[in-house]
Amino acid sequence: MKKLSHKLLSSLLITLSAASFNASAEGTLKAVTDATFPPLEFVKDGEMTGFDIDLINEVAKRLDMTVDLVQVDFKGLIPSLVSGRADIAISGIYITEERAKVVDFTNTYLAGGLVVLTQQGNEAINSPEDLAGKSVSVQIGTKSVAYLKEHYPETKLVEVEKNQQMFNLVSIGRVDAAVTGKPAAFTYATERGGVKILPQQLTTENYGIAVRKDAGDLKAQIDQAIEAMKQDGTYDELYQKWFPAT
C-alpha cells in the first residue's frame, strides 16, 4: 500500500512540475544530440534511435511533452544550451566539473567510462601505458581528448568529428588505437569485428542529461520521471533492449 501511494505521489509531482515548464515551453522539449554513438544514439533507416532516444521520449511522454530532437556535432551540444537554442542535450555526455560550470546535469542515468580499442592482431598495445608514442583517434569535444593530454601526453592524438571516423581509422590501420566510451566501443567491436577492447578500463564515468541553467525546474522533472521509470520497470526494459549482453 505504501509503495502504491509513493508511486501515485511521484506521478502527481511530475505532472504538477511539468505544468510549470509547459507554460513557457508550450509542451515542446527542445533537445540536441550527436546521433553517432550506438547503442546510445544513432541513425537507422533515416530515424534517430538508441537507448538515449528511447529514454528521453519516455521522459517527455510522462511530462506530457513532445521532443524536438536536433542533430548537432558533439562539440556543439553544450554551446547549444548556453546559447538557449535547446533545453537539454542527451548524447552519452559525461558529467564533469568543467561542464557543470555552464550547464546543469540530471542525476546519473547510466554508468560508463573510457576504454582503448585496437585492431585484433595488435600486439604492441596491451595496456594503457603502451599508448605512449602511438597514434590514437579521438572525437573532438569529448573527455578522451583532455584525458589523454593529461595522463598520456606522449600519445599522438588524431582528432575527428564523428565516432565512426574514429573507429574506421583503427580498422584500416591509419591509427594504432582509439579511446572512446565503453558502450560505443563494445557495439562497434561486436558488430564490425576485427578489433578488440583492452580489459583495463581507463576511467569510470557517469552519463547525465545536460540541462540549461535557466530552465527552471526542468532538471527536477526529468529526475523524477527517470526515477519513476526505474520503479515501474520501464528503465530495465529499455536497458535490456539496448544492452542485452550485460
RACORQUI-V777920 format. One record per residue. N is the residue number from 1. RES is the residue in three letters. OMEGA is omega as a letter, one per 20 degrees, with the letter a starting at -180 (999 if undefined). Layout:
{{N RES OMEGA} {N RES OMEGA}}
//
This chain:
{{1 MET r} {2 LYS a} {3 LYS r} {4 LEU a} {5 SER r} {6 HIS r} {7 LYS r} {8 LEU r} {9 LEU r} {10 SER a} {11 SER r} {12 LEU r} {13 LEU r} {14 ILE a} {15 THR a} {16 LEU a} {17 SER r} {18 ALA a} {19 ALA a} {20 SER r} {21 PHE a} {22 ASN a} {23 ALA a} {24 SER a} {25 ALA r} {26 GLU r} {27 GLY a} {28 THR r} {29 LEU a} {30 LYS a} {31 ALA r} {32 VAL r} {33 THR r} {34 ASP a} {35 ALA r} {36 THR a} {37 PHE r} {38 PRO j} {39 PRO a} {40 LEU r} {41 GLU r} {42 PHE a} {43 VAL r} {44 LYS a} {45 ASP r} {46 GLY a} {47 GLU r} {48 MET r} {49 THR r} {50 GLY a} {51 PHE a} {52 ASP a} {53 ILE r} {54 ASP a} {55 LEU a} {56 ILE r} {57 ASN r} {58 GLU r} {59 VAL a} {60 ALA r} {61 LYS a} {62 ARG r} {63 LEU a} {64 ASP r} {65 MET r} {66 THR a} {67 VAL r} {68 ASP a} {69 LEU a} {70 VAL r} {71 GLN r} {72 VAL r} {73 ASP a} {74 PHE a} {75 LYS a} {76 GLY a} {77 LEU a} {78 ILE r} {79 PRO r} {80 SER r} {81 LEU a} {82 VAL a} {83 SER r} {84 GLY r} {85 ARG r} {86 ALA r} {87 ASP a} {88 ILE r} {89 ALA r} {90 ILE a} {91 SER a} {92 GLY a} {93 ILE r} {94 TYR r} {95 ILE r} {96 THR r} {97 GLU a} {98 GLU r} {99 ARG a} {100 ALA r} {101 LYS a} {102 VAL r} {103 VAL r} {104 ASP r} {105 PHE r} {106 THR r} {107 ASN r} {108 THR r} {109 TYR r} {110 LEU r} {111 ALA r} {112 GLY r} {113 GLY a} {114 LEU r} {115 VAL r} {116 VAL r} {117 LEU r} {118 THR r} {119 GLN a} {120 GLN a} {121 GLY a} {122 ASN a} {123 GLU a} {124 ALA a} {125 ILE a} {126 ASN r} {127 SER r} {128 PRO a} {129 GLU a} {130 ASP r} {131 LEU a} {132 ALA r} {133 GLY a} {134 LYS r} {135 SER a} {136 VAL r} {137 SER r} {138 VAL r} {139 GLN r} {140 ILE r} {141 GLY a} {142 THR a} {143 LYS a} {144 SER a} {145 VAL a} {146 ALA a} {147 TYR a} {148 LEU r} {149 LYS a} {150 GLU a} {151 HIS r} {152 TYR a} {153 PRO a} {154 GLU r} {155 THR r} {156 LYS a} {157 LEU r} {158 VAL a} {159 GLU a} {160 VAL a} {161 GLU a} {162 LYS r} {163 ASN a} {164 GLN r} {165 GLN a} {166 MET r} {167 PHE a} {168 ASN r} {169 LEU r} {170 VAL a} {171 SER a} {172 ILE r} {173 GLY r} {174 ARG r} {175 VAL a} {176 ASP a} {177 ALA r} {178 ALA r} {179 VAL a} {180 THR r} {181 GLY a} {182 LYS a} {183 PRO a} {184 ALA a} {185 ALA a} {186 PHE r} {187 THR a} {188 TYR a} {189 ALA a} {190 THR a} {191 GLU a} {192 ARG a} {193 GLY r} {194 GLY r} {195 VAL r} {196 LYS r} {197 ILE r} {198 LEU a} {199 PRO a} {200 GLN r} {201 GLN a} {202 LEU a} {203 THR r} {204 THR a} {205 GLU r} {206 ASN r} {207 TYR r} {208 GLY r} {209 ILE r} {210 ALA a} {211 VAL r} {212 ARG a} {213 LYS a} {214 ASP a} {215 ALA r} {216 GLY a} {217 ASP a} {218 LEU r} {219 LYS a} {220 ALA r} {221 GLN a} {222 ILE r} {223 ASP a} {224 GLN a} {225 ALA a} {226 ILE r} {227 GLU r} {228 ALA r} {229 MET r} {230 LYS a} {231 GLN a} {232 ASP r} {233 GLY a} {234 THR r} {235 TYR r} {236 ASP r} {237 GLU r} {238 LEU a} {239 TYR a} {240 GLN r} {241 LYS a} {242 TRP r} {243 PHE a} {244 PRO a} {245 ALA a} {246 THR 999}}
//
